Amino acid sequence: MPVLWAIRDKRPGRAFWIGWLAGIATNCGGFYWAIQMFRQFAGIPWPLAAIGLLLLAAANGVVFAAWAWATRLITRDTGWSVAWVSPVVWTALEKFWPELFPNYLGASQYQLSLVTQIADLTGILGVTFMVVYLNSTLFAVLEQRGRNQRFAVRLAAVFAAVLASVLIYGQVRIRTVDRQAAAAEKLTIGLIQANRGAGDKRLYPESLQSDHREMSGTLAATHHPDLIVWPESVLHIRMMSRDGSVPPGELGDTHTPTLFGVVLNIGPDSSARVYNSALLADDSGRIVGAYDKMVLVPLGEYIPFGETFPALYSLVPSVGRFWPGESLEPLPFGKYLLSVNICYEDIFPGQIRSLMRDGPGRRIPDVMINLSNDSWYGKSTEPMEHLALASFRSIEHRRSLVRSTNTGISAFVDPVGRIVARSGIWTRETLVDRVAIMKQGPTVYALSGDWIGWLCALLSLAGIGRALIISTRRGAPHQPPAKAASPRRDKPTEPGRSRRREK
């Protein structure tokens, strides 16, 4: 809302720059941890990391700039209310503007379960729409009162009706989903958080793996879980294919199925491809399923255009050279299917929707599991932001989400999107919970995707087009009148005759 006040009565071009400034400031504050990420993930010095943050903030800030420009243009030239123009434009931009770390205003509401349940219809974009709609309506009402005009009864009434509908829907869905989860079968899953950062993986791999084996043995003996989950890239393994087995001792000799993150080298030394993978081993160590990370982090796990210009990797040797995965198939676990994703893939709604899609001969996976390494970001707000964003995948697909991280935050999220159990940040601990196995069919969001983003994009383009047409008409240069047919009008008129005609 403060930005709406700042751009009030401003020209669209001026609004663009105000919006961009606000966007840069907001993103610098929200992504301050990117400095630590650039230093550890890409191995660049502090000054360059700070420049990287500014560039990231400037790129993300274009969303604010474009929103401010389009909102002012449309409302100024069409007279349409800012109360709905503003959320429509913002939702469209949030859908289509490319970002290194996608973030959604709707994620700020992750603790307000009554509001977030519409995500199974609209995805997280619907919650974003409501956040901007609330702020824009408040601005429109207050701004109208500030001009000594009548109270905007219609705007307030329409918003109240929409909000009431959202809250009622949320209450109904929470009761329904809770009832289904209570009646569902359960899997007891244990998570290992050894509190060992990315540096330990490189410097002390044996000690790191020993900690995971020891903690897994203790967890298995005390809780007897159905499945133990390790975080991202704990082991380094070379294989000729994804078939085979892992010596039980490597996983703690727990005689318990284990899902673990691994840096996987496939093929002979000369032509091996490296993958960031998750392997599922049964209680004997036999590998029964594998997933390779598909959405890689640029300048961390690969260099854009690096395969076309291999010399780029020699310029930045600290950057990994991973290959993206290709299979969307879930991992079989007895009679269940586990949909696995790695690291920040769980903040990409489209990626998770692809992984959760059913089809001929394939049913919807029963549980979502994420393996992450958030140690790159230090002791910052990033792990909580990551978890908040990821929790919406549970609502969008009405499935439980299990997140195993090396330094936190590991968590269990129920099908309503509530964080029912979580670890600390930079703590050594294990986490155990009984996870509901949901069998319900696909949600509206799973079937339709980000339809609200597409709709808002079409409405935004229509509004911009209409505003430009109106603006062009108003600003068109005055055309001289056509010459009259009568030659006498081209002749100078005598003063006396002119006065007689005026009489």
N, C-alpha and C positions, 0 to 999 in steps of 0.2 A: 504493500500500500504506500509506503513512503516514496517509491519511485513514481507511482501514479500522481502523487501530489507534486513531485518535482517536474514532471513533464506536462502538467496541466497548462493549457493555453499556449504551449510551445509549438513551434513549427516541427513537422515530422523529422526534418534533418537534425534539428537541435535535440529533439527527443532521442534520436539514435545515439548521439554522443553521450548524453546523460545516462542513457541505459547501459552503454558500453562501460562507462566509468563505474557505475554501480555493479555491473557484472564482474569486472576485474577485481574490485574490492571484495565482493562476496566470495569469489572463487579462490582468491589468495587466502582468505580466512578459512574457507572450507577444505582446501587442499594443501594447507601448510605442510602436512606430512609428506608431500611429494618431494620436498628437498631431501629428506632422509631416504626416500625410495630411490631417487636418481643417484644418490651417492653410493648406496649399497647395491642396487639392482644393476645399474649401468657403470658403476665404478668411476664416476666423474667427480672432480673437485667441487667444493662448496660454492664458489662463485658461479660456476656453470650450472650447478644444480638450482641456484636461486634464479638464474635466467630462465632455466627450464620451467620453474614454477610460474614465472611471469608470462611466458609464452603459453603455457597451459591455461592460465587464467584468462589471458587475452582471447584465446580460441573459444573457450567455454563462455566467455562474457558476451560473445556475439549473440547468444540466445537472448540475453537481456536487451541488447541493442536492437535486434530485429523485432523483438516483441514491442518495445517502446515505440519504434518507428511505425510499425503496422497499426498498433492500437491508436496512436494519435492520428494517423492518416485516415483510417476508416471512420473513427468517431467524429473527426473534424468535418469531413466532407460529406458523410452520409447522414449524420445526426443519429446514428445507431448508438445504443447505450453501451457505455464502457463496462457495465456490469456483466455483459455476456461476451462482448467483443474481446476483452482482455483474456478470459480463460480459454476461449476458442483458439486464439492466436498462440498462447503459451503452450497449450497441449499439442498443437500441430508442430511447433518447434521442438518440443521435448521428444516427440516421436522421430523426427527426421534429421535433426542436427547431429552430425557424427561427433562422438566424444571418446577419448581414450578410456575414461572411467565414467560410464553412463551413470547419471544420478537423477533422481526424480524428486520433485517437491513432495509428492505423495508419500514418500518413505518417512517423512517427518511425523506422520500420523501412525507409525507402526504399533504404538501402544493403545491406540483408540480403536478397539476391535469393532465397535458398532459402526464406525465410519469405513473401515477398510474392507468390509465383507463384499462390497460391490466389485472388488477386484476379480471375483470369479465370473463376472459379466464383462467388465471393461479392461481388466488388467490394472496395473498400478497407475496407468494414465488417467483412469476415471477418478482415482483419489486425488491425483494432481489437479484435475479439473475442479474438483470441489474446493481444494485449498485456495486456488486462484479466484474462483467464483465468490467465495466468502469475502476475501479481501477486496475484490473489485466492487462487490455490492455495498460493503461498508463505505468504501470511498465514494461511490456514486450517491449514496444517501447523505453522507456528511457534506459532500461538496455541494449538493443541491440546497441543503439547509444553510450552508455558508453563503450562498448567493441570495438568501432571504426568499427562497422559493418554497412552495408547499412540500410537505414531507412526501418522499417517494413511496407511497403506499403500495403501488403495484409491484415495484422492484422488490421491496421487502417481503411482500406476500408470496411472490413467485419463489424467491429463495427459500422462505420458510417451508413452503410446500415441498420443494425439492429435498431440502435437508431432512424433513420429517420422513419422506419416502425412503431416503438412504438409511436413516436410523431404524425404521421399522423393518426394512429388508435385512439389515444387519442382525437385529434381534432374532428374527425368524431363522436366518441361516445358521447362526451360532447354535441355537437350540437343536436344529436338525442335524448339523454336522457333529455336535457333541454326542447326540444320541447314537449316530452311526458309528462314531469312534469307540464309544463304550461297548458296543455290541461286536466290534470287529476282533479278529484274531490279533495277537500281539507277538512281536519279536523283541527279545531282550538284547539290546545292543550296548556294548561298552566302548568308550572312546579313550584313547591314550593321548595325553598332552604332556610331553616330557619337558617342556620349557627349554628347548634347545633351538637356537636361532639358525638362520641361513649360514652364518659364518661357521657354526659347529659342523654343519653338513660337509663343508669343504675341508676344515682343519682336523676334525675329530670324528670321522665317520664310524669308526669301530665303537667308540664310547657312546655315540648317539644311538647306534643300533642296539648296543647292550642295554641301554636304559629302556628302550621300547620292549625288548624281550623280558626284562625283569618286571616291568610294570604290567605287561600282559599276563605273565605267569601269576602274579598276585591277584589281578582282576579275575582271571579265570577260576582260580581256586576259591575266591570269596563270593563271586556273584554268578558263576556258571552261565555266562551269556550265550546266546545263540550265535552271535557274531561279534568279533572285535574289529575295530576300525582304527588304523593308523593314519596320520596326516600325509600331506603331499611330500613326495620325493625323499622318503626315509632311506630307501635302499638304492644301490646302483647295481644293475644286473645286465649281463650281456647274454643274448640268446639268438639262436638262428631263426626262431619263430616264437609265437606267443603260446605255443603248446609246451608242456613240460611240467616240472615241479620245482618246488623250493624245499631244501632240507628243512624238516620241522624245527630243528634247532635255530634256524635263522629267524623264525617267527616266535620264538619263546617256548617251543615244545609244549604248547597249551592244549593240543588236541581239540582246538576250537577253530572253526572257519575264520579266516582273517582277510579283510580288505585293506590293502596297504598301497601307499604311494611309492612310485619307483621311477628313477631315471633309467629308461630302458634303451639299450643299444641292440638294434636288430640287424643281423647280417655280419659278414666277416669284417675284420678291422679296416680293410682298405675302402670298403663301401658301406660301412654301417650307418644307419640312420638313427638319430637319437630322438626319443619321444618322452614327453612328460606323461606318465601313464599311471593307471590304477589297476592292480591285479587282484583277483579274488581267488584265494586258495582254500581248498576244503580242509577238513581236520587232519588229513594226511600230508598236506603240503602240495597236493596236485592243483595246478592252475585250471580253474573252471571258467574263467571269464576275464576279459581285459577291456579297458577303455583308454584311448589315447586322447589327450587334451586337444581340442579343435580350435579354440579361440586363444591364440598365443598373445603374449604381451609384447608389443613392439618395443625395440631397443632394450629388451630384457631377455626375451627368449628367442628373438630373431631380429634381424635388421630388414626393414622394408626394402625390397628390390635386391636383397643380398644374394639371392640365387642367380639373379641376372648379372650382378656385378660383385663377384666373390671377394674382390679386393676390399670391399667395405668392412668385411669381418677382420681383416688384418689391421685396419685403422682403429677399431674398437674391440680388442681381443677379449675384454671382460664380458661382452654380450654373448649369450648362449646361441646355439645354432640347432634349434629343435625343429622337428617336422610336425605339421598339424595332423591330427587324426582324421579318419574318414568315416568311421562307423558310428552310427547313432543307436546301435542295438543295446538294449539293457543287458545286465549281467544276470544269468540264472542262479538262483539260490534256493535249491530245493524246488518247492512249488511256487516260489515267489520270484518276482523280477525286480531287480534293483537298478534304478536309473542313476548313474554315477556322472558327476561333473567335477571339474578340478579348478581350484583357485577362483579367480573372479568370473568364471563362466556363469556362476549363479546370480550375477547381477544383470545378465543379458536375458530379458524375458523371451526373446525370440529363440535363442539357443536352447533354453530349457523347454520351450514349447516343442521344438523339434525333437528333443530327446524323449519327451513324454507323449509323443503322438502315437496313436494306435494305427492299425492298418490291416490289410489282408494277412491272416495267419499270425498277427501280433497283437497282443492285448496291451492296455495301458500299464506301465510299470506300477508297482505297489508302493514303493518308497523311493524318495530322492536322497542321495548321499553326496555330500560335497567334501572333498579333501583340499585343505588350504594351507598356505604358509603366509601369515600376515606379519612375520617378524621383520620384513623389509621396512616397515613403517614406524618402527620404534614403539615407545610407550605413548601412543597418541590416540586420537579419537577414531582413527581409521578402522580398527577391528569392530567397533560398535556400529559404525556407519555401514560396514560391509554386512554385518549380521542383519541390521535393520532392512537393508535393501533386499537381502536374500530371503527374508521371512515372507515376502509377498509371493514367492513362488509356491508356497504351501497353500495360500488362499486361491491363487489362480488355478491350481490343479487339484485342490482338496486332497492333498497327500502330505504325509509327514515329511519333514526335512531333517536330516541328520548332518551336522557339520563337525568335522574333526580337523583341528588346527594344531600346529606345533607349539605356539606360544599363547594361544587364545585369540578370539573367544570361540571355544567349542560349545556346541549347543544342540538341543533338541527343540524343534518347532512343530507344534501340532497342526492339524489340517485347518484350524481356524486362523493360524498365523501367530499364535501366542508362543512366546519363548518360555517353555515349561521348565527347562533346566539349562544352566549355562555355567561355564567355568569363568575364572578370572582372566586377567591379562598378565602375561609373563608370570604364570604360576605353574607348578608341577602338580598335576592331579589327574585322576581318572573320573569319568562321568558315565553313569549307567542309567538307562531308562527303558521302559516298556513302550514300544512304538506300535501304534495302531496300523494295521494293514487294511487300507481302504480299498474297496472293490467297486465303488461307484463309477459310472461312465464319465465321459469327458464333460468338462464344464463348457459354458458358452464361450468363455475366453479361449479355452483349448481349441474349440472348433473355429472360432471367428478371428482370433488374434487381436491385434490393435485396431479394431474397426473404428474406435472412437478417435484415434489419431488420424486415420484417413479422412473421416468425416470432418474433423476440425480443419484439416488441411484444405479440403475442398471449400469449406465455408470461408476460410481465411483468404484463399485466392479469389473467391467471388467478391468478398468485401473489398479487397485491395483493387481489383479490377473496376468495381463500381466507383470507388473513391477516385481512382485515376481518371475515369471518364468524366465524372462530375467536375473534378479539378481542371481538366483540360477545357471543358466547356466554359467554365467561369473565367479562366485565364486566357481564352482565345483573343487574339488581337481584333479590334473593331474593323469590320469590312466596310469600305466606302460604298455608298448606295449606287445602284446601277443608274446609268444615264437615262433621263426621261426621253420619251419619243418626241415630245413637242420641242421644236427648235427655239420657241420664244423663251423657254426657261433657261436657255444657254446664253441669252442676251442680257446685258445689264438693264436693270429696271430703272425707269426715271423716278427720281425721288417723289415728285408730286403724285404720279400715278400710284406709287406704292402706298402713299398715305391715304389716298382715296379708297383703295381696296381694303385697307385695314379698318376704315370706318364702316 
